[in-house]
């Protein structure tokens, strides 16, 4: 009998006699990404299953059976089922990310099946960077995405994100979705992010319809898996300093040049030599030599701590994250503290996990301190060096009898803002049939903000000998912003032979409610009790407001693939918004895309060096309804409109804002042509050409002042963004174990207003003009400097006559300026219409562009024997900055001047780039290309060196992994820009700003 069984099992190995079958569960992933569609089978049998969208599987097998894990483009792997708990299986790609799973709208897709343009951020490169805002992770990492850090201010250092150019006159921010819920990118911690997908073209973004015209950023946070408990702790400590502060004049140079400017303006020298010597000695507090940049700005500390716990079993997976950021600001009086948490729980019920419940909770508390008069603090940091800060008695000294913002900040003139955010989501998904499931998600988000802005009691000493007493006051503002979202999805997936069909249908409703209240009192007893009821009741004022908004949407998507070679996708969404009048409330947004995987054709089989060659094409239409007016389609009555009747004053209401009931959506139509190429030689190449045209642009329409009402919005015209973008990745592992990965990406975008249906807004220094980019710089073109040879004077040939004694007259053939009489050393402007007179009606034009023509990034990662080195460079070309007034304009207000003014025009130094110095604003304070600067730059955005301690050493201490590292953020910048940092927002035109910061940190990450 025993011999018979032996022969039987030899002949029929697929039959297992007397073996106990057990339920084997597990998860299959590639790196950190789950792998759906992996075939899992018991070796030598037909028994098997396929992993679901989360990479999880369940099947019956015997303990000791060999399980075979097979997936196209991944190396096949065999593991023995031990029955000691869920199996965690990692597959290695054999074809350069062909089957990488990418998060898309309302689901995921294999990268090989994508027909739209989707960019992915490699979050493993961001884990140890000191990112205080996740938007910074988009800088230079995704082709077609231009992200700039708005400033170095703690708590407000978020990135301004433009996807494929600027297509609107208003808010160009993309739609941010955090685990499917619209939100603020500041409200998710970078360490909690599993993946970031950027939906760039209409085909990938149109499923989000009326809010997707500016692109969509999908953020997916980390989740638990069926595994043992894992604990991770990360921390870094560091120091911050300004990346760049302009070089300015010292007191001697400032006073000397001021005397020169005064004489050039027909006056006399203000500062006698004896006074200048006092400034040079710098031993009298009332005659100082102060670099006010060093007074207002300095080094600041930063530290961050974060702990995460994850794990689970076959039925429940969990992940909990908790963090604390403590960031001092480089500007006096600024700091930020943030505590945040996040939890993701997934629970599975019924046979084969047919029912899933998920809960997501997240929240944060941010406490921000900053000067109450923040803009003024930044402005006074540009002060001339001759203004005293304190006198010998220790009193704060006013600047020319006005303010001393540094002293006021030190005495307590600061604003404290506490911002609370909470987000909760519950989700249920039921698998009705094989391939058919229904999903319902409800989300609730609330943001409350409490601001306490205090002006302290301060006594300022005036240089005239008098004093100025500043009376304290307090302004308290409370805001509450509530958002709810209900989404219902029906999903169907089916494979029939070579045909693969995916269907999605959905419905969503969003509601927004915003309330605010403010109150004010002055006359507080001291500077420490900042409580409203301690102020003078007779000074009290208050105000309030409330707004709401609703959106309703229906949407559907079809994906079809034949034989993995021919791909098609169609999307449609119909949206309604309460912002518009009933007749224009609804919009329909379709898209179509197709792909052809040439590498799977028979005629390509001989190309052994090729893994994937795919051509893509897409067209779609998107919408934008982002305007500041919640009730643009309704006439709103405003209170406080008092009127007189019969000699008596009555309170009343009136319509004070004009409405446009014919207003409708902005509509962005986009064409995209792309190619994806994966080579077996470890190269991955993606390139796209796109043409995006946004019509019915929303813009505040100009109206006559006599109408005495706020202007309405109008559908104002059309703008075009077209360009090309490409990314190339190379990765390899050498025989000695050295690993290398390098990625370079670049984007070239041209932005142009192609039509205006309302009047052009030709204001300097920025204008809205047909044929130019949105918000282009506008003014006169500098055409050199007037030289002495351009003039005649009495005894024109007698050089012995002193320059100051000559009466200069322009030669007849030299261009004149209409609003002043030019003198040698003044700026010469270009005569555009040829009438020899420069005036604002005929000779102003587009002089610069605030958006770069080329953006690029380079990322390099190397690993060897526990050491790792990462470098990330980011840059822009073809962009201009405008540096005006403070520092840039001679003797503007109380400000200092850039040290470049030492090379100004003089009779002995006839410069052709810098004019002579005057106190006449009519000559120098003219918006022109003179104030334009080349703002192109190349920045070492991040450089990091790390070391991972050997697991053999760590195992004795119960530690799985330990990595220590040093990091420098914004290490250095190559630029010709003279002002503050060239990375500045589009609304920055003056020479005062909150500088960017260089951050040097040391950190560690440990897993237990």
C-alpha positions, 0 to 999 in steps of 0.5 A: 500500500505504501509503495502504491501511494508513492507511485501514485504521488509520483505520477499525479503530483497535483493531487495532495492526499490527507493534506490539511488545506489552510487559508493563505493570505498576503500582499504583493508589492513592488517596493512600496506600491501594491501590485494588483493583477498578480497571479498567485497559484499553488505550484503543480496545480490549477488552484490559484487567485489574482491579487486585488487593487490593494495587492492582497490575495487569499487562497486555500493551500497546504502548509509547505506548498510552493506558491508561484507569484507571476506578473507580466514584466516582473520576475516570477517568484516562488515561496513556501506557504508556512501558515505563520501569518500573512505573507508579504511578497515583493516582486522585482521588475524586469522591465523598467516600471512597465507595470508600475501602478499609478493613482488616477481619478477614482482609482488606479491604473497600470502605467503601461495602460495609461492613455493620459499624461500623468506625472508621478513624484518619487516619494522615496526621494523626499522622505528625509528632506526637511519639507515643511510643505508637501508642495515643495516636493513638486519642485523640479520633479514632474515635467510640465509642473512649475512649483515655486516656494512662495517665501521662507516664512514659517507657516506660510511657505507653501508652493505656488503650483502651475501645471502646464502654464497659467490659464486664468486671470484668477486663481491658477491653483490645481485641484488638490485631493488628499485621499479623494477629498479636496483639501489644502496641501498644507494639511498633509505631512510629507512623511505620510504620503504614499504617492503623488500623481499629477493629472496634467492633460484633459484626458486624465483630469476631466473626471473632475470636471469643473475644478480641473482646468488648472490640473489635479494633484492626487495625494494618497497617504500611507495605509496599513497591511497584513503584517506584524506591527511596525514602528517608525520614528524619524527626527531632524534638527537644523538651522535656517538662514536666508538664501540671499540678502541684497548687498546695500550701502554703508552709512558713509556711502549712503550720505555721500551719494545722497549729497550728490543726488541733492546737488544733481537735483538743484539743492545743496549737500544735506550731510556736512563732512563732520556729520559723515565722519560721525557715521564713519566712526559709528560710536554714537547711537544717533549716528549709526551705521546699521545694516538693517537686514542683519537687524531684522533677519538672522539664523533660526532653528528648526526641528521635526519629530514623527512616529508612525505605527502600521500593521494588521491582519487578514481582516483589519489593517491600520496605520497611525501617524503623529508628528510635531514641527517646531520652526523659528523664523529668520525674521524677528517675531516669527515662528511656527509650531504644528502638531498633526495626526493621521489614521487610516483603518481598513476592515474586511468582512464576509467571504472573500472580503466582499465588504470593506469599511475604511475610516480616515481621520486626520487633523492638525493644529498650527500656531503661527506668530508673526509681526502684526504689521508683517509687510511693514517689518519686511519694508523697514528691513530695507532701511537706510543705515543712518536711521537710529534704532535706540538712543543712549537712554535705551528708548526706541527711536522713530524713523523720521518721526514715524514708526520703529517696527523692530522696536514695536515687535520687541515690545509685543506688536505680534499676531498670534494665529491658531489654525485647527483643521480636522478631516474625517472620511468613512467609506464602504465598498461591496463586491456585488458580483465578480468584477462589479462593486459599489462604493460610497464615501462621505467626508467632512472637513472643518477649518477654524482659525483664531487670530489675535493681532495686537499693537503694543503700547510703545513710546518712540523718541523723535530725533527732534527731542519729542516723543510719540506714544503709540496706543495699544489695540487688539483685533480678534478674528475668528473664521470657520470653513466647513466642507462636506463631500458625498461620493457614490461609485459603481465600478465594473471590471471584466476580462474576456479573452483579449478584451479588458473593460473597466467601467466607472459611474459616479455621483458627488455632492459638495457643500461649503460654508464659511463664517467669520467674525471680528472685533476690535478694541484699543487702550489696553493697560499693558502689553501682556494681557491680550484679551479683548475685554481688557480694552476700552469699551468705548472703542469697540467695533465688530463685524461678521459675514457668512457665505455658502456654496454648492456643487453637484456632479455626475460622471462616468469613465470607460477604459477598454484594452484589446490584447494589451496593445490598443487602448481607449478611454472616455470620460464625461462629467456634468457639473452644476455650481451655485456660483452662477445664475440658473441658466448658466449653472451646468457644464459638461466636460468630456474627454477621449484618449487612445494609446497604441503599444507598438512594442507588442506588435509582431513586427517589433518582436525582434527589437530585444532592447525594447520593453515598451513603446507606446504612443498616446493621444488625448483631447478633452474639455475642463472647467474652472469656476474659481472666482472670489464672488460666492454669489456672482449670479445673484443681487446681494443687498448690503447693510449700512446704506443709510439714507435721508427721508424728510430730513431724518436719517434712516438705516437701509440696504442696497445693492453695491456690487454689480452682477453678471447673470450671463457669466459662465464657466472658464473652459479649458480645451486641451490636446495632448500627444505623447510617447512612452519608451522603456528600454532594457538598457535601464532607460525610461523616456516620456515626452509630450506635446500639448496645446491648451486653450482656455476660453471665457476667461473670468476677469473683473470688468472695468466700469466707469467710476461714476457707477459707484458700484463694485465691478462685475466679473465677465467672460473676458477672452482666451489664453493659450498655453502650448509646449513640450515636456520630457523626462528621462530616467536611467537606473542600474546596479553594477557588479560591485553592488553600486546602485545609480538612478538619475532623472532629468526633466524639462518643460518649455511652455509658451503662454499667450493671451489670444483674444480679449472680449473686454478692454485691455488693462494696460497698467504698469508694471503689469498689464493684460494685453492681447498677444502677451503672456498673462500679467506681463511686465509693461512699461518703457524700454530703456535705451541707454543713458543720455550722454553729454554728447547728446546735448549742446550747452553755452560754448559747446566746444569749451570743456573747461566750463564746469558740468554743474554750470552748463545749461544743457539742451537736447540736440534736435535729433535726440529723443525727448521724454514728455514729462521732464527735461532730460539731462546728461546721466538720465535714463533714455527710453525707446521711442516706439512710434518714431515721433521723437517724444516718449510718452505713456500713450504711445511708447509703453510696451511689454518688457518682460515675462514672469513665467519661465520659458524653460523649467528643468530638474535633475535628480541623482541618487547613489547607494553603495555599502550602506552609504547613499548620496542624493543630489537634486538641482532645479532651475528656470530659464527665460524669466524676468523679475521686477525689482522696484522702489526699495533698494532699487530706486535711489533714495525711495522713502527711508530705504537703503540702496543696492551697492551697485549704485556705486557704479552710477553715471557721473561725468567721470564715469559715463555709465550706459547702464545706471543713471545719475542720482537725483531726488526727483522721482519723475526721472527715476521712479518710472516703470521701465525695463531698467528695473527688469532683471534676469531671474533665471537661476540654477539651484542646488535644491537638495543634497543629502548624505546618509548611512544605513547601519548594518542589520546584523548590528541592529538586530541585537537591539531589536531594531530593523533599520537605522539610517542617519543623514545630513541634508542641505536644502537650498544649498546654493543658487547660481543667478544674476538676480541682484535683489532678494531670491529670484524664486519669487511669486508673480505678484512680487514687484517691489524690492521687499520680500520675505527671503527664502531659507537655506536649511541645514539639518541632521536627522535619523530614521529608525524602524522597529 
